[in-house]
Amino acid sequence: MRSLAFNFAYWVLSIGYGLAAALAALVPGRRPTSRVIRQYVRRMVQAMRLLAGIRIEVRGRERLPEGAYILASKHQSWGDGFATYDQFDDLAFVTGDHLEKFPLLGTVLRKLGAIVVNN
């Protein structure tokens, strides 16, 4: 039952926030799109916790350097992206070109400054 509830929430949140991000991408600047995506990520992490019982544990933040740095997660599941994006401000990220196949998502990725690689 939890899986069904989470799947429903995943699709509703993803479609709703995806459309909102696509509209925000039409506005000049990165900030409106970034705000929508940050809110989406927070809601997904909340759904992971409340509906799926997934608790996120972050270790080693105190060892991160000041200024810019590269953070590479193990990417053990699709949830790594949500968990990472939720923890850090002004995050640039690398993603596969498969995401550009979804309508309007390529525009959102460009607006967020994503580095899209051909995998």
C-alpha positions as CSV (number, residue, x, y, z in Angstrom):
1,M,0.0,0.0,0.0
2,R,2.9,2.4,0.8
3,S,4.4,1.7,-2.6
4,L,1.1,2.6,-4.3
5,A,0.7,5.8,-2.3
6,F,4.3,6.8,-3.0
7,N,4.0,6.1,-6.7
8,F,0.8,8.1,-6.9
9,A,2.5,11.0,-5.1
10,Y,5.6,10.7,-7.3
11,W,3.7,11.1,-10.5
12,V,1.4,13.8,-9.3
13,L,4.3,15.8,-7.9
14,S,6.5,15.2,-10.9
15,I,3.9,16.2,-13.5
16,G,2.7,19.2,-11.5
17,Y,6.1,20.6,-10.6
18,G,7.4,19.7,-14.1
19,L,4.8,21.9,-15.7
20,A,5.4,24.6,-13.2
21,A,9.2,24.5,-13.9
22,A,8.6,24.6,-17.6
23,L,6.5,27.8,-17.2
24,A,9.1,29.2,-14.8
25,A,11.8,28.5,-17.4
26,L,10.1,31.1,-19.7
27,V,10.8,33.8,-17.2
28,P,14.3,35.5,-17.5
29,G,16.9,34.3,-15.1
30,R,17.6,31.1,-13.2
31,R,15.9,31.9,-9.9
32,P,12.2,31.2,-10.7
33,T,13.0,27.8,-12.2
34,S,15.4,26.9,-9.4
35,R,12.7,27.8,-6.8
36,V,10.2,25.5,-8.4
37,I,12.7,22.6,-8.6
38,R,13.9,23.2,-5.0
39,Q,10.2,23.0,-3.8
40,Y,9.7,19.9,-5.9
41,V,12.7,18.2,-4.4
42,R,11.6,19.1,-0.8
43,R,8.1,17.7,-1.5
44,M,9.7,14.5,-2.9
45,V,11.9,14.0,0.1
46,Q,8.9,14.6,2.3
47,A,6.9,12.0,0.3
48,M,9.9,9.6,0.6
49,R,9.8,10.0,4.4
50,L,6.1,10.0,5.0
51,L,4.8,7.6,2.4
52,A,7.7,5.2,1.8
53,G,9.4,5.4,5.2
54,I,12.8,6.4,3.7
55,R,15.0,8.3,6.0
56,I,17.9,10.3,4.5
57,E,21.1,10.4,6.5
58,V,23.9,12.8,5.4
59,R,27.4,12.3,6.8
60,G,30.5,14.3,6.5
61,R,29.1,17.8,5.8
62,E,31.5,19.2,8.3
63,R,34.4,18.1,6.1
64,L,33.3,19.9,2.9
65,P,35.6,22.7,1.8
66,E,34.6,26.3,1.6
67,G,33.9,27.6,-1.9
68,A,33.3,25.4,-4.9
69,Y,33.8,21.6,-4.9
70,I,32.7,18.5,-6.7
71,L,30.3,16.2,-4.9
72,A,29.8,12.7,-6.3
73,S,27.1,10.4,-4.9
74,K,27.2,6.7,-5.3
75,H,23.9,7.0,-7.2
76,Q,22.5,3.8,-5.8
77,S,19.0,4.7,-6.7
78,W,16.9,7.4,-8.4
79,G,16.5,9.0,-5.0
80,D,20.1,10.1,-4.8
81,G,19.4,13.1,-7.0
82,F,16.5,14.3,-4.7
83,A,18.5,13.7,-1.6
84,T,21.6,15.6,-2.9
85,Y,19.7,18.5,-4.4
86,D,17.8,19.0,-1.2
87,Q,21.0,19.3,0.9
88,F,23.0,21.9,-1.1
89,D,22.3,25.5,-2.4
90,D,23.3,26.6,-5.9
91,L,24.1,23.1,-7.1
92,A,25.2,22.4,-10.7
93,F,24.8,18.8,-11.7
94,V,25.5,16.4,-14.4
95,T,22.7,14.3,-16.0
96,G,22.2,12.0,-18.9
97,D,20.7,13.1,-22.2
98,H,17.8,10.7,-21.7
99,L,16.1,13.3,-19.6
100,E,15.9,15.7,-22.6
101,K,13.5,13.3,-24.3
102,F,10.8,14.3,-21.9
103,P,8.8,17.3,-23.3
104,L,9.9,20.7,-21.9
105,L,12.5,19.1,-19.5
106,G,15.4,20.1,-21.7
107,T,14.5,23.7,-21.3
108,V,14.3,23.3,-17.5
109,L,17.7,21.5,-17.4
110,R,19.3,24.3,-19.4
111,K,17.8,26.9,-17.2
112,L,19.2,25.2,-14.1
113,G,22.7,25.0,-15.7
114,A,22.7,21.2,-15.8
115,I,25.6,19.6,-17.7
116,V,24.0,17.1,-20.0
117,V,26.1,14.2,-21.2
118,N,25.5,11.6,-23.9
119,N,25.5,8.3,-22.1
